[in-house]
Amino acid sequence: MKQVSVTKQVNATADKIWNIVKTGDAINEWLPMIASCKLIGSGSGAKRICKTADGKTLEETIKSVDHANRELIYSIDKQEMMPIMNITNKLKISESMDIATIKWTAEFDMPDESIFFTVEQGLKGLFEAGINGLEKVAMANS
């Protein structure tokens, strides 16, 4: 298994960030590459079907929602963007002195490890854009 992670502090409280992500819904409001997102169900076991701006589909399953620790774990069951599989992502939000720290981690397998650097850069760019989007939404809702 390979792992890629991005950790960043944002100008918002952990509760504000958690309130945006905890349902797993409406990620198109803060993740720029997602044009639309539909959540079927709620909590663990919920399915999320997202479309990218260029028409690609992602199918995801919410694996766990830990409110006490502000942690959301989800699998990406189907995707067409990167040559990786068996993907599990974790969003963890912590706080120190009213400043949230967001850690977004992906664990995955890849058949061709020679392109890991390219995949790593793509995922880091995606996670950074998402974290920046979360900060913007949290600040707009202040």
Secondary structure by P-SEA (a helix, b strand, c coil): cccccccccccccaaaaaaacccccccccccccccccccccccccbbbbbbcccbbbbbbbbcccccccbbbbbbbcccccccccbbbbbbbbbbcccbbbbbbbbbbccccccaaaaaaaaaaaaaaaaaaaaaaaaaaac
